[in-house]
Amino acid sequence: MRWALVKVCLAVTVMVVVAFAVPLGMVIKEMARDRAFSNAERQASAIGPTLSITTDRDALERAVASTQSGAEDRMAVHVPADPAVAGSAPVEIGRQRAADKDLQATRKIIKASISDVSGGSTLLQPTALSSGQIAIVEVFVPEAEVTNGVTTAWLVLAGVGIGLIIGSVAVADRLGVRMVRPAQRLAGAAQDLGEGKLGARVPEEGPTELRSAAVAFNSMADQVVQLLANERELAADLSHRLRTPLTVLRLNAASLGDGPAADQTRAAVEQLEREVDTIIRTAREAKPKTQPAGPGAGCDACEVILDRMEFWSALAEDEGREVRLAGVDRPVRIPVARPDLVAVLDALLGNVFRHTPEGTAFSVDVHNGEDAVIVLVSDAGPGIADPRAALERGNSGGRPGSTGLGLDIVRRVAESTGGDVRIGHSVLGGTEVRLWIGLGVTPPGRRGHRVRGRGRARRGAEA
């Protein structure tokens, strides 16, 4: 917008300067020409009184010399012979520059004329003599005298025109800045709001239209903040309502007595209570549930996997599922908080138990690389009809009884480390979910290709 305004003002100013400067320059040129020939006419008229009195050569030479006043060799006098005086000869004083035909034409029309000659022009002024003949006074006007002052005038006009153009561009640029800065602030605030900076606002200043846009943007941002606050409150309220049935479950679990099943039930109820509390705190504090782990934070992935597999092994044994673990024989540190990894594993393993028939085998493999850790959860079930759609939030991939939020939790945890999630076909014949957790060694754009290749090579070797 700023440069467009400058270009428009530049074009308009140039047209105005050309429209006025060119005609004015032509007028100055004509004025210089008229001034030069007016001076020549005055000089020619000064010889007229002498010619009306006498045609004597000496008198005429003295008159010509006094009239030229330093401009020698510019004036000539052509006096024809007097037919009434026998033996009279024409008198020629000065240098003749005009052609004979021009002199004859001037005597015939008895009117001053101008003819072009080498180096300039000549003014031919006819004068009547007492004898009735017509004498011609010729005054030479050099080309330099005709254009005297024209070049300077053109330079002055050009300087004035350039000054006007520069001034108009400067004014247009200032006006453009006044218009562009509010627009840039509005665009920057919109980008900040899109990035989640809910405090982004725009000063309500500038042109009327941009002020209106700033007012509308600020109003929209306030509404967005209010809507998010209402959503957080609603999520907190809905989560809080779960505490009543959880309390009943905890009381019932406490009355189950002793035994592995009772212990697992009580542990599950306690974990569910912790998750509900986490949801409520997250909603109240308006912070995302998954945060990138800071320096020194994280957990041992193998220890968490072994713990969760111990939890799910009882159910797997009851359903007759064959379970295989690989790569969990040594500690593997990852930049993911333990509660987040627990939620990821429970989501993946829970999907296996919910969406595959009883007796379906599954496996959990851990591959530890230099810049990433890959966790593979594979099963021998029927697979997912649309793996790409299953990774979208709220999409179950065609599985009945699924909300589609479990894989979204897995995806967000992976992306918080610079990793990703992929769904494919496993060597067992069913679904393979590949959780890639970045370790922050190299940029994600480069390490992703390296890890994928090494992961496929390892799986091929194990198969």
HELIX and SHEET records of a PDB file:
HELIX    1   1 ARG A    2  ILE A   53  1                                  52    
HELIX    2   2 ARG A   57  GLN A   68  1                                  12    
HELIX    3   3 ASP A  100  ILE A  109  1                                  10    
HELIX    4   4 GLU A  143  VAL A  146  1                                   4    
HELIX    5   5 VAL A  150  GLY A  194  1                                  45    
HELIX    6   6 THR A  208  ARG A  241  1                                  34    
HELIX    7   7 ARG A  243  ALA A  254  1                                  12    
HELIX    8   8 PRO A  260  GLU A  285  1                                  26    
HELIX    9   9 ALA A  301  ASP A  318  1                                  18    
HELIX   10  10 ARG A  338  HIS A  355  1                                  18    
HELIX   11  11 PRO A  387  ALA A  390  1                                   4    
HELIX   12  12 GLY A  406  SER A  416  1                                  11    
HELIX   13  13 PRO A  444  GLU A  462  1                                  19    
SHEET    1   A 5 VAL A  91  ILE A  93  0                                        
SHEET    2   A 5 MET A  75  VAL A  79 -1                                        
SHEET    3   A 5 ILE A 134  PRO A 142 -1                                        
SHEET    4   A 5 GLY A 120  ALA A 128 -1                                        
SHEET    5   A 5 SER A 113  VAL A 117 -1                                        
SHEET    1   B 2 CYS A 299  ASP A 300  0                                        
SHEET    2   B 2 ARG A 333  ILE A 334 -1                                        
SHEET    1   C 5 VAL A 323  ALA A 326  0                                        
SHEET    2   C 5 PHE A 362  ASN A 368  1                                        
SHEET    3   C 5 ALA A 372  ASP A 379 -1                                        
SHEET    4   C 5 THR A 431  GLY A 438 -1                                        
SHEET    5   C 5 ASP A 420  HIS A 425 -1                                        
END                                                                             
